[in-house]
Amino acid sequence: MAALLEIEDLHTQFFTSAGTVRAVDGITYNVDEGETVAIVGESGCGKSVGAMSILRLIPWPPGKVVKGSIKFQNTDLLQLSDAEMREIRGNDIGMIFQEPMTSLNPVLSIGLQLTETLQHHLGMEEKECHARAVELLGMVGISEPERRLEQYPHHLSGGMRQRVMIAMALACEPKLIIADEPTTALDVTIQAQILELMKELTRKMGVAMIIITHNLGVVARYADRVNVMYAGKIVETGTAEEVYLRPKHPYTLALLKSVPRIDHPRGQKLDPVDGQPPDLARLDNGCPFRPRCRYASNKCETSNPALENVGNGHQTACWNNDNLEKEQRAAS
């Protein structure tokens, strides 16, 4: 059976006065029905650009998808007209944006913003839209949904605004939801509530989800599979268990080591990822992670490795992952 979403050799570039920025540089991955796939990496690695490319929301100028295919239910989204693409957005693919305060329209009521999608995609009458909007707000845990429909975004807390965004994404019962850093602006208690809510709703409704995050705790608890991105490429991919417990790329290992852990001794210093991400307009032929990598060799300077299988559906793009494995075995 074909995957729900199939992305093949996707390249998205931005043409600027400083040069061509290769924001997404040949990524390939699938999302199956009902599956949650996490895209992990530092800011600027291409996570959000990859997601925006799926929905064809890259602004031109300066950005453009220059190569590849994005097949949703065997239909290449890059070949659709603008009108056909508008029918896909919100109806078959929902999006939860990074910052709800800037994504919600400040001069329109919550009710109007919720019902607009229902009217456009499902052709509902006003009474039906109202009833469905009340149902959606109740579904995402907002109290007094009737009253909330009359309010505006600034009347709501950050957590409630994010719940409204989830309700909007679920309104037409899409087959896929893309969640771009859905908990970034929230405190840790509300983050946990939002993530549990998303997990429960997607499980109950059988919705597939792509969750974009730099929080590896989210990966461990909520994702089925993980794609680790660096400099516009996927450098490691596999099940959440494989990637989390047996990382095969130095970048993944560095990300995991930089996370605070409650099972470490009190006062132990964090081990941050040294250096800065590369300038995506000035990449050479070598591995872009080599200036920050303790395992880098001469080969890393001249050639960027492709993803290779390392067992159990686990793939990594590293010339020296054997050295990493030896060190991990010695440490254990």
C-alpha positions, 0 to 999 in steps of 0.5 A: 500500500502506498504511503499517505505522503511521499516526498522524493528528492525535494529541493527548496531554494531562496534566491537572494542578493547574498547568494542561493540559499539551499534551505531544503537540499534533497530530502526524501521521506514518507508518512503512512496513514495514522503515523506521527513523524517528527522532524528534528534539528536546530533553528535554520536547518530547513524543518519549517521550509520543508513543511511549507513546501508541502503546502506550497506556501513558499513565497516567490520571490525569493523562494521556490521548490526547484526539484523533487516531488510531493505526492499526497494520496498518489497526487503530486502536489507540485503539479496542481493548480493554485485553485486545486491546491487551495482545496487541499489546504485545510481540507485534506492537510491541516497546519498548526503554525508556530506562533498562534498570536501571529497566525490568528487574525487579530481583528476577526472573532474566533468563531468567524475564523473557525467557521470560514474553513467549514463554509469554504470546504464543506459548504455548511450553513451558518447554523451547522458551522456554529454547532461544529465550531462549538463542538471543536472548541469543546473537543480541544478542551476550551471551556464555555465554547459558545462564549469563546466564539464571540471573543478575539485572539487577544482575549485568550491565553497562549495555551487557549490560542494554541487549542484554537489553532488545533481546532482549526486544523481538525475542523474538516477532519484532514488526513494529515496535520503538519504541526510546526513547533506547536508548543514553542511559545508556551510554558512547560505545563501547558506544553505537556497538555497541548502535546497530550491533546494532539496525541489523543485527538490524532489517535482517536481520529486516525490522523497522520501528523508531521511534528516539527520540533527541536525538543527531543522529549517530544520525539521520545514520547510522541513520535513513531519515526524521526527524521533528523535534519542538518543544513537542509538534509536528513542526516539520520532517520529511523524509529523513535526508539532506534534513533533515541537509544542508538543514535548513529550520527554525531549530530544526533548524538550531540543533540541528545547529550545537550538535553538536561536529564533527571537521571544525571547527578545534580550539578553536572554540566550540560554538553552543548553542541559546539559551534554554529550551523553553517551558512546555507548559501555557502555550502561546499561539497563536504559534510556541513557538520564537520567543523563541529564534529569530533569524528571528522576525517579527511574524507568529510572535507571532500564528500557529503555522505548519503543516507545508508542503512544501518539495520532495522529501518535505521539510516544515517549519513556519516562516513565515520559512524563506525568510530561513534559506535565503537566509542558508545560500546566502550562507554557502555 
